Amino acid sequence: MSSPLPSVPAASVLDLAPVVPVVVVNQVADAVPLATALVAGGLPAIEVTLRTACALDAIRAIADGVPGAVVGAGTVITPTQVAECVAAGARFLVSPGWTDVLLDAMKASGVPFLPGVSTTSEVVALLERGVREMKFFPAQAAGGTAYLRSLAGPLPQARFCPTGGIGPTYAPDYLALPNVGCVGGTWMLPEDAIAAKDWGRVESLAREAAALRPRG
């Protein structure tokens, strides 16, 4: 498997780029050119969600065919999926939520992971288990920037990748928070561009996302 890094420390998953594209691959043939466009635009960390039958094949194709990509698996909800994703070449794992069973499997996987949280109690429970890097989902519906800002005071050791309902308008506000390393989003992957295989447009949108900086 081609790879620019031998491993990805947990904290650096949040630091590779300001935005992690959340990708749904419907055709394996699209995986490599899509990932190539994202990397060329400056977004190397790519989350391929397990929402389609070809997701594992897409992860494998990107891991083998796009040297600059740090491909991860999203929507991971079972220990079996953890094992399958790592075997396919996933270099990080993302879940929409977590249980003790799933957390144990992700910890044992040997790759960085971002378990999903949406409440303070879930954050505290993960901190108790030694996990400090988390996905905040669904970000906009679960309280958005106001909620995360409120967590920064009592729980400064927790760090997040908010995902869910975030576009280029809201992203800078999230990125300005001290406890946010990056955001997850899909806006650089318009359905019509993918259907038309307009990888140049994907690359252009990725470049804009990679250039996002906090306001003010």
N, C-alpha and C positions, 0 to 999 in steps of 0.2 A: 504494500500500500504506500503510495507516495504521500509524503507529509512534510511540512516545513518545520515542524516541532516534534520532538520525541514524545512529549506529553504536554498536557495543558493543566497547570495548577488550578484548583477550584476558583480562586479569586480572579485569575486572568480571563476566565470565560466572560466575565462581565466587563473586561477591559480591552478586548480585542477590537471593538468598534462601538460607537454610540448606539447602533441599532443591530439587532439580530433578526434577519428575515425569517418569518415563520412560513415555511413552504409546504404546500400541498401538491404533490406530484401525481398527476393522473396518467402520464405516459412515461415509461422509463427513458425513452429516447430524448425526452426534454431535460432530464436531470443534469447531464454534463454541460450542455450549452447554457442552461439557466444558472447553474452554479458558477460557471466560468464568467458570465456577465456580472453576477453579484460580486465576485472576487475582484474583477477588473474595476468595478465601481468603488471598491474600498470596503466591502462588507465580507470579511473572510469567515466569520462564524455563521453557519447556516443550520437552522433547525428544520429538519424534515419531519413532518408530523406523521404519525401512524394512522392516518385517516383514509388511506387508500390501500388496495391490495398490493400495489407495487412499491410501497414505501421502503421496505427493506432492500429491494433490488435497487432503488434509487439511491439509498445511502451507500450501498456497495459501489455503485457506479461512480458516485462523486468521490468517495474515498480513494478509489483506484485511478480515477481519470482527471481529477482537478487538484494538482499539487498544492495550490495556494489555499485550498479550502480547509476549514476546520469544521467538519460536518458532525452534527449532533442529531439526536432523535427526540422528537417531541410527542406529547400525548402518550407517554409511557405510563401504564397503570398496573402492570402485573410483573412479577418476577420473571416469568417466561419471556416477556417482551424485553426486559432488561438484558437477558442473556442473548436473545436473538439480535438485538441492536448492536451490542458490543461485538458479536461475531461478524456482523455485517460491516463493521468498521466505524461505528459511531464513536466519536471522541468526547462526547458529553451527552448527558441525558436530562430531559426536562419533563416534569409531570405537572398536570393541572392541579393535583392535590397529593396527599400522601397518607399512608397508613404505616404502622410499625413494620408490617411484612414487606411492603414495597420499599420502605427506607432501608431496611436491612439488606435487601437485594441490591439496591443502588450503591450502598456503602461497600458491599462486597465485590462490586463490578470492576473496581480498579480504575474507573474513569470519573471525572468530575460530574456532579449532578446538581440540578436546581429543582428541589421539591416545591410544589405550589402551595401558597398560603393565601388566605383572605381575611384572617382574624388575628388579633393580638395573641390569643391563647395558642394558636398554631405556631406563631413565631416563637413564643417562649418555649413551647415543647421542643421545637427543633434546636433552639439554642441549648437546651438541656441535654440534647443528644450530640452536641458538638458541631452542629451545622449552622453556618453563618451566612451562606449564600443561598438565596431563595428566589423563586418566581412569585410575583404578586399578581394573582389572577382571580377573577376578571377585573383588571385594574380600574377602568372607568366605572363599572357597575359596583365595585366594592369600596368606593370612596375616593378613588383618584389621588391626586397630589395632596389634597388636604389630609387624607388618612395617613399617607406615608410620611408627611411632614410631622404629624402628631406622634408617629412611632419613633422618629429620630431622637427625641429627647430621652425617653425612658429606655430605649433599646438601640443605642448607637452602634452596637456591635453587629447588628443585622444589616445585611446589604441585599438589594433587590434588583431584579429585572422585571419591571412591570410589563404585562402583556394583556391585551384585551381592550379593543375600542380605541387604541392609540394611533393617531395619524400624525402627519408632519406639523399640524397646528399645535397639538398638545405635547408632542415629544420634547421640545426644548424646556417646557415647564417641569417635566419629570426629570430630565437630565440635570437641571439646576439643583435638585435636592441632594443633600450630602450623603444620603443612604441609597442612592440609585447609581448603579454602574452603567447600565444600558437599558434600552427598552426593546421589546419585541413588537414586530409589526408586519403587515402585509402590503402596505400601500405602494411599495416599489415593485409589486408583482401583480399588476392589473390583469384581470382575466382575459381581456381582449388582446393584450400584448402577448401573453403566453399562447393563446389560441393561434395568433398570427405568427408565432415564433419570432417576434420582434425583439431579439435579444439586445439590440442597440438601445431601445427604449428602457429596458430593464436596467441596463448598465448606467444609463443617464440618471434614472431615478435613484439607483443605488448610490451613485456619486453624490447626489444631493443629500441623501440620508446620512452618508458618511461624514458630510461636512457640517452636520447639525451641531450647534454649540449652545450652551445655556444663554438665555437672554440677559441683557443688562450686565 
